[in-house]
Amino acid sequence: MSRPRIADPTALTATTAAEAIRDGVLSSEELVRACLARIGAREDEVQAWEHLDPDLALAQAREADAALRARPAAGALHGVPIGIKDIIDTCDLPTENGSPVFAGRRPERDATCVAALRSAGAVIMGKTVTTELALLTPARTHNPHNLAHTPGGSSAGSAAAVADGMVPAALGSQTAGSIIRPASFCGVYGFKPTLGLVPRGGVLMQSHTLDTVGVYGRSVEDLALLTDCMTAFDPDDATSIRRGRPGLLGTARARPPIPPRLAFVKPPPWVDTDPEMQTAFAALAARLGERVVEFDIPLLADVIEWQRIVQLAENAHYYGPLMDEAPQLISPGLTQRLEAGRDIDAQLYLRAITGREPAYRAITATLKTFSAILTPAALGPAPEGLGTTGSPIMNGLWTYLGMPAVSLPLLQAKGLPVGVQLVGPRHDDARLLRTARWLVTEVAD
């Protein structure tokens, strides 16, 4: 008896692809070939990939299929192709950090998060484009929704690849807004977990205080599934959390015991947001009715500034020496940024660092009656041109506070996607994703 045929495997979510492979409805090789065909058709325009070895990807897929035939028990991501941002080490592909300074760099082992994905059965599809040193200098990647617009950054390739159907899910990282903003611009689901939930061992660092590994997918379930697979304690990461796996997928799929209540927060940069996006958010709030309450958090202006100071100073710490060793390989814009970081006064940096915990406690104390914060994922839709990746100012404050955040592709402005950002307390990632799935369902209905 022939198995049912999936018309377009590239339209599957990571979660449904994993189920189809486990059920024998689809093979990993079929899925990887479909993704490679999509890449072949679109990569010249989108330019999402830095390193892609089709033979290597197909070899992994065939190995996954053979393993499933020999032993039906499969990992949660068995045979599913995943894109990896090119700042995250892979033992079989280069990791070059979007910079000629790192050209030819070949790690000997996988990053902890990549090793975890492989253990779950994932196929490492390739390395996705990042901006220079994962900072603000734009990359060559285009937005699949409109090639004349930026996909955001720094996780430009990961967001664009998922948005274009080249891969069902991908890894990114965030120091200010490098997961949530591209997710918003590219119209995909993006998740920045609680700082320390996903280990950073083997990830090229630009800020030990802020850097967070996260994921892109095509559903809230995708975000939960990938994060579940990567959650573990990592002795190589000082922020890593010693706790059991959070069970994100099971919780995300569950119905909230009571309808969530959302705090609609308009941070100081709200005054600079796109008017059409403001109208879309007002309509969303009106639709949700009493489930949404507009809420003011006075500390946010300070938090935004503290995040800026910490990132600048720590960027200079990690990458400032490159200006001395190979100045010709650093772009002028990045050189200017690193010089600004070197000029940060030590006392100013210490004030910014020590302000985080009191600010977090004060902010979360005022939000105890809410399930999550509701706020824009960016200032507006993706800016036109590739001269900028857009501003991360709507995201950096939550990154600084170590809080989990998710972007949901629920709105539009100017004919382009606009993400709805939900933010929750630290270590409450499961409830945040459950609330996110509830919101997606409410809007769909």
C-alpha positions in Angstrom: 0.0 0.0 0.0 1.5 3.4 -1.0 1.9 6.0 1.6 0.1 9.4 1.2 2.1 12.0 -0.6 2.9 15.4 0.9 2.4 17.9 -1.9 5.0 20.5 -0.6 7.3 19.3 2.1 8.9 22.8 2.4 5.5 24.1 3.7 5.7 21.9 6.8 6.5 23.2 10.2 9.4 21.5 12.0 7.0 19.8 14.3 4.8 18.4 11.6 7.8 17.4 9.5 9.2 15.4 12.5 5.8 13.7 12.9 5.6 12.9 9.2 9.1 11.3 9.2 8.4 9.3 12.3 5.1 8.1 10.8 6.7 7.1 7.6 4.7 9.6 5.6 7.8 11.4 4.5 11.5 10.5 4.5 14.2 12.8 5.7 15.9 12.6 2.2 12.7 13.7 0.5 12.4 16.7 2.9 16.1 17.7 2.5 15.9 17.4 -1.3 12.8 19.6 -1.3 14.6 22.2 0.8 17.6 22.0 -1.4 15.4 22.6 -4.5 13.9 25.6 -2.9 17.3 27.0 -2.0 18.4 26.3 -5.6 15.4 28.3 -6.9 15.7 31.2 -4.5 19.1 31.6 -3.0 20.5 33.9 -5.7 17.8 36.4 -4.7 17.5 35.9 -1.0 21.1 35.0 -0.1 20.4 33.4 3.2 23.2 30.8 3.3 26.9 31.3 4.1 28.0 27.6 4.0 25.9 24.9 2.3 27.1 21.4 1.4 24.2 19.6 -0.3 26.1 16.3 -0.3 26.7 16.5 3.4 23.0 17.4 4.2 21.8 14.5 2.0 24.2 12.1 3.7 22.8 13.0 7.1 19.3 12.6 5.8 20.0 9.1 4.4 21.7 8.2 7.7 18.6 9.4 9.5 16.3 7.3 7.3 18.4 4.2 7.6 18.5 4.6 11.4 14.7 4.9 11.5 14.3 1.7 9.5 16.6 -0.2 11.8 15.2 1.2 15.0 11.8 2.9 14.8 12.3 4.9 18.1 13.4 8.3 16.9 14.6 11.6 18.4 12.2 14.5 18.6 13.8 16.1 15.5 14.7 13.0 13.7 15.5 13.8 10.1 14.4 17.5 10.2 16.8 19.9 8.6 17.8 22.9 10.7 19.8 26.1 9.7 22.6 27.3 12.0 23.6 30.9 12.3 27.2 31.3 11.3 28.4 32.3 14.8 27.6 28.8 16.2 30.2 26.1 15.9 29.7 23.1 13.7 32.3 20.4 13.4 31.7 19.7 9.7 31.2 23.2 8.4 33.1 26.5 8.8 32.0 29.1 11.4 33.2 32.5 10.2 31.2 35.1 12.1 30.2 37.1 9.1 33.7 38.6 8.9 36.9 38.1 6.9 38.7 38.1 10.2 37.4 34.6 10.8 37.7 33.3 7.2 38.6 29.7 7.0 37.8 29.0 10.7 37.0 25.3 11.1 35.9 24.3 14.6 36.8 20.8 15.8 33.6 20.2 17.6 30.0 21.3 17.6 28.6 24.0 19.9 26.7 22.4 22.8 23.3 23.4 21.3 24.2 21.9 17.9 25.4 18.7 19.5 22.0 18.6 21.3 20.1 19.0 18.0 22.1 16.2 16.5 21.3 14.0 19.5 17.7 14.7 18.8 18.1 13.5 15.2 18.3 16.8 13.4 20.0 17.2 10.0 22.3 20.2 10.1 21.4 21.8 6.8 24.0 24.5 6.6 25.2 27.8 8.1 23.1 30.9 7.6 24.3 34.4 7.0 25.0 36.7 9.9 25.9 40.4 9.9 29.5 41.3 10.5 30.5 39.9 13.9 26.8 39.5 14.6 26.5 43.3 15.1 24.7 46.0 13.1 26.6 46.2 9.8 24.1 44.9 7.3 24.6 41.5 5.5 23.8 40.7 1.9 20.6 38.8 2.8 17.2 40.1 1.4 13.7 39.9 2.9 11.8 37.1 1.2 8.5 39.1 1.5 10.0 42.0 -0.5 13.6 41.7 -1.8 14.0 45.5 -1.7 13.8 45.4 2.1 16.0 44.2 4.9 15.4 40.9 6.7 16.8 42.5 9.9 19.9 41.3 11.7 22.1 40.0 13.0 20.4 36.6 12.4 19.5 37.7 8.9 20.0 34.4 7.1 18.2 32.2 9.7 15.0 34.3 9.6 15.0 34.7 5.8 15.7 30.9 5.2 12.7 29.9 7.4 10.5 32.6 5.9 11.3 31.5 2.3 10.7 27.8 2.9 14.3 26.8 2.6 14.3 25.1 6.0 11.6 24.6 8.6 13.6 26.0 11.5 16.9 27.6 12.3 19.0 28.9 15.2 19.8 32.5 15.9 21.2 34.6 18.7 20.3 37.8 20.4 22.3 40.5 22.2 19.8 43.3 21.6 17.2 42.3 19.0 18.8 39.9 16.7 16.1 37.1 16.9 12.9 39.0 17.6 13.4 41.8 15.1 14.2 39.6 12.1 11.3 37.3 13.0 9.1 40.4 12.9 10.5 41.7 9.6 10.4 38.2 7.9 7.0 37.1 9.2 8.1 34.0 11.1 8.0 32.8 14.7 11.0 33.7 16.8 11.9 32.9 20.4 14.6 34.3 22.7 14.5 32.1 25.8 15.4 33.1 29.3 19.1 33.9 29.5 20.9 30.6 30.3 18.2 28.2 29.3 20.0 27.3 26.1 23.8 26.8 26.6 26.2 29.0 24.8 29.3 26.8 24.7 30.8 26.9 21.2 29.0 30.2 20.3 31.2 33.1 19.3 30.6 35.7 21.9 30.1 39.5 21.8 28.6 40.1 25.2 28.8 37.6 28.1 26.0 39.5 29.9 23.5 39.6 27.0 24.2 36.9 24.4 21.3 34.4 24.1 20.8 31.5 21.7 17.3 31.2 20.3 15.2 29.8 17.5 13.1 30.5 14.4 10.2 28.3 13.3 6.8 28.2 11.6 4.7 27.7 14.7 4.8 28.2 18.4 5.2 24.4 18.7 8.4 24.6 16.6 9.9 27.1 19.0 9.0 24.9 22.0 10.3 21.7 20.4 13.7 23.1 19.4 14.2 24.8 22.7 13.3 21.6 24.6 15.9 19.7 22.6 18.6 22.1 23.5 17.9 22.8 27.1 20.7 21.5 29.3 23.3 22.6 31.8 26.6 23.6 30.2 29.7 24.0 32.4 31.3 26.1 29.6 28.6 28.7 30.0 28.6 30.8 33.2 24.9 31.7 32.7 23.7 28.1 32.2 20.9 27.1 34.4 21.0 23.9 36.5 17.4 22.7 36.2 15.4 20.0 34.5 14.1 20.3 31.0 11.2 22.7 31.1 8.7 20.6 29.0 8.0 23.6 26.8 6.2 21.7 24.0 3.7 20.0 26.3 2.9 23.2 28.1 2.7 25.2 24.9 0.1 22.8 23.5 -2.1 23.0 26.7 -5.1 25.2 27.1 -4.4 28.0 29.7 -6.4 27.3 32.9 -7.8 30.8 32.7 -7.7 33.2 29.7 -4.4 35.1 29.8 -4.3 38.7 30.7 -1.8 40.9 28.8 -0.1 44.1 29.8 0.1 46.3 26.7 3.3 48.2 27.2 4.4 51.1 25.1 8.1 51.7 25.9 9.5 55.2 25.3 10.4 54.4 21.6 6.7 53.9 20.9 6.7 57.6 19.8 8.9 56.5 16.9 6.9 53.5 15.8 5.1 53.3 12.4 1.6 54.9 12.6 0.1 52.0 10.6 1.6 49.6 13.0 0.2 51.6 15.9 -3.3 51.3 14.3 -2.8 47.5 13.9 -1.9 47.1 17.6 -4.8 49.2 18.7 -7.1 47.0 16.6 -5.6 43.9 18.2 -6.0 45.3 21.7 -9.6 46.2 20.9 -10.3 42.7 19.6 -8.9 41.1 22.8 -11.0 43.4 24.9 -10.7 43.0 28.7 -7.8 40.5 28.2 -5.5 43.5 27.4 -4.7 46.4 29.8 -2.5 49.3 28.8 0.3 49.5 31.3 3.2 51.9 32.0 6.6 50.9 33.3 8.5 54.0 34.3 12.0 52.3 34.5 12.2 51.4 30.8 14.1 54.5 29.6 16.9 53.6 32.1 16.9 50.0 31.1 17.2 50.9 27.4 20.3 53.0 28.1 21.9 50.4 30.4 21.5 47.8 27.7 23.2 50.1 25.2 26.1 50.7 27.5 26.7 47.1 28.4 26.6 46.0 24.8 29.0 48.7 23.6 31.5 48.0 26.3 31.4 44.2 26.0 31.6 44.4 22.2 34.8 46.4 22.6 36.1 43.9 25.1 35.7 40.9 22.7 36.3 42.5 19.3 38.2 45.7 20.0 41.6 43.9 19.7 40.7 43.0 16.1 41.0 46.8 15.3 44.6 46.6 16.3 45.4 43.2 14.7 43.6 43.5 11.4 42.0 47.0 11.0 41.7 46.6 7.2 39.3 43.7 7.8 36.9 45.6 10.0 34.2 47.8 8.3 34.3 51.6 9.1 30.9 51.5 10.8 31.9 48.6 13.0 35.3 50.3 13.8 33.4 53.4 14.9 31.1 51.2 17.2 34.0 49.4 18.8 35.8 52.7 19.4 32.7 54.0 21.1 32.7 50.9 23.3 36.3 51.5 24.3 35.4 55.0 25.5 32.7 53.7 27.9 33.7 54.8 31.4 34.2 51.9 33.9 32.0 53.5 36.5 29.2 53.9 33.9 29.6 50.3 32.8 29.4 49.1 36.4 26.2 51.2 37.1 24.6 49.6 34.0 25.6 46.1 35.1 24.5 46.5 38.7 21.2 48.2 37.7 19.9 45.0 36.1 18.7 42.9 39.1 16.9 45.8 40.9 15.2 46.8 37.7 14.1 43.3 37.0 12.7 42.8 40.5 10.9 46.2 40.3 9.4 45.6 36.9 8.2 42.0 37.5 6.7 43.0 40.9 4.3 45.3 39.1 3.3 42.7 36.5 2.3 39.8 38.8 -1.3 40.0 37.7 -0.5 39.6 34.0 0.4 36.5 32.0 2.8 38.4 29.7 3.7 41.8 28.3 2.3 42.7 24.9 4.4 45.1 22.9 5.7 45.6 19.3 8.6 43.4 18.1 10.1 46.3 16.1 9.5 50.0 15.4 7.5 49.0 12.2 7.8 46.8 9.2 11.2 46.1 7.6 12.9 49.2 6.3 13.5 49.5 2.6 17.0 48.9 1.3 20.0 47.0 2.8 21.7 50.0 4.3 20.3 49.2 7.8 19.0 46.2 9.6 16.5 48.3 11.5 16.6 49.3 15.1 16.7 46.8 18.0 15.4 49.3 20.5 12.1 47.4 21.1 14.0 44.3 22.1 17.2 45.2 23.8 15.5 46.2 27.1 14.1 42.7 27.5 17.3 41.1 26.5 19.2 43.1 29.1 16.7 41.9 31.8 17.2 38.3 30.8 13.5 37.8 30.1 12.1 35.4 27.5 10.4 37.0 24.4 8.6 35.6 21.4 7.6 37.3 18.1 4.4 36.2 16.5 3.6 37.0 12.8 0.1 38.3 13.4 0.0 41.8 12.0 0.9 43.8 8.9 1.8 47.3 8.1 2.6 48.8 4.6 2.0 45.3 3.1 4.8 43.7 5.2 4.8 41.5 8.3 4.8 43.0 11.7 5.5 40.9 14.8 3.6 40.9 18.0 6.1 40.5 20.9 5.2 38.8 24.1 7.6 39.0 27.1 7.4 37.0 30.3 9.3 36.6 33.6 12.6 34.7 33.7 12.2 30.9 33.8 8.5 31.2 32.8 9.3 30.2 29.2 6.7 27.5 29.1 3.8 29.7 30.2 5.0 32.4 27.8 4.8 30.0 24.9 1.4 28.7 26.1 0.2 32.3 26.1 1.7 32.8 22.7 -0.2 29.8 21.3 -3.4 31.0 22.9 -3.0 34.4 21.2 -2.3 32.9 17.8 -5.5 30.9 18.2 -7.5 33.9 19.3 -6.4 35.9 16.3 -7.0 33.0 13.9 -10.5 32.6 15.2 
